[in-house]
Amino acid sequence: MAYNEKLADKIREALANHDLPDIEEKKMFRGICFMVNGKMCVCASGDEMLCRIGPEYKDALEKHGVRGMIRNGKALKDFIFVSEDAMKTKKEFDSWINKALAFNKFAKATKK
């Protein structure tokens, strides 16, 4: 499944508004991921946004339109998928971006 180009552009614009020095785009997770400071931060994956928000993911899973990330049959902590229903407004969308950027400061980079 191809990723939603409009969503990817929206993420690009949101990250550009934060004036971050080190943003890289990589194809992964069936979409395009935005790496901030060498760490996965947020992705456009299909019509959903994959956000790495840290321990706050547990509370986020209780919200409508949010689901956990499952990989190889295991739930991954720190990661959530956000559906279009959970980011209809600019305020909701920005909230997810801000959560991902806030955790990015503490996230560990994946070993290469």
C-alpha positions in Angstrom: 0.0 0.0 0.0 1.3 3.4 -0.9 1.5 6.1 1.7 -0.7 9.1 1.7 1.2 11.9 -0.1 -1.0 14.7 1.4 -0.3 13.3 4.9 3.5 13.2 4.2 3.4 16.8 2.9 1.5 17.8 6.1 4.1 16.2 8.3 6.9 17.8 6.2 5.3 21.2 6.7 4.8 20.7 10.5 8.4 19.6 11.0 9.6 22.6 8.9 7.7 24.9 11.2 9.8 23.6 14.1 13.0 24.7 12.4 14.8 21.5 13.1 18.4 21.2 11.9 18.6 17.5 11.2 15.6 15.9 9.4 16.0 13.0 7.0 13.3 11.1 5.1 13.6 7.3 4.7 11.3 4.8 3.1 10.3 2.3 5.8 7.2 0.9 7.6 5.3 0.8 4.2 5.7 4.6 3.9 8.0 7.5 4.4 9.6 8.1 7.8 10.9 11.4 9.1 14.1 10.9 11.1 14.9 13.7 13.5 18.5 13.8 14.9 19.0 10.3 13.4 16.0 8.8 15.2 12.7 7.7 13.8 10.1 10.3 14.9 7.0 10.2 12.7 5.9 8.4 9.5 3.2 8.5 6.9 2.3 4.9 6.6 -0.7 4.2 4.4 -3.4 6.7 5.5 -2.1 6.6 9.1 0.6 8.5 10.9 3.0 6.4 12.9 4.3 8.3 15.9 7.1 7.4 18.4 5.8 9.1 21.5 7.5 7.1 24.3 5.8 5.9 27.5 2.8 8.1 26.8 1.7 5.5 24.2 -0.1 3.6 26.9 -2.5 6.5 27.5 -2.8 7.2 23.8 -4.1 3.7 23.1 -7.2 4.6 25.0 -8.1 7.3 22.4 -10.4 6.6 19.5 -8.5 6.2 16.2 -5.2 5.2 17.9 -3.8 1.7 17.8 -0.5 0.1 18.9 2.2 -1.1 16.6 2.6 -4.9 16.2 5.8 -6.2 14.7 6.5 -9.9 14.4 3.6 -10.7 16.6 4.8 -8.4 19.5 3.4 -5.1 20.5 6.1 -2.4 20.3 6.2 0.1 23.2 6.6 3.8 22.4 4.9 3.5 18.9 1.3 4.2 17.9 -0.6 4.5 14.7 -2.9 7.5 14.5 -5.9 7.2 12.1 -7.4 10.1 10.2 -10.2 10.2 12.7 -7.8 11.0 15.5 -6.2 13.9 13.7 -9.1 15.6 11.9 -8.3 19.1 13.2 -5.0 21.0 13.0 -4.9 21.0 16.8 -5.1 17.2 17.0 -2.6 16.8 14.2 -0.1 19.2 15.8 -0.6 17.5 19.2 0.7 14.2 17.8 3.6 15.9 16.0 4.5 17.7 19.3 4.4 14.5 21.3 6.7 12.7 18.8 9.1 15.6 18.8 9.1 15.9 22.6 10.0 12.2 23.0 12.6 12.4 20.2 14.9 14.3 22.6 15.0 11.2 24.9 14.7 8.4 22.3 17.6 6.2 21.6 18.8 5.8 18.0 18.4 2.4 16.5 21.7 0.5 16.1 22.8 0.2 12.5 
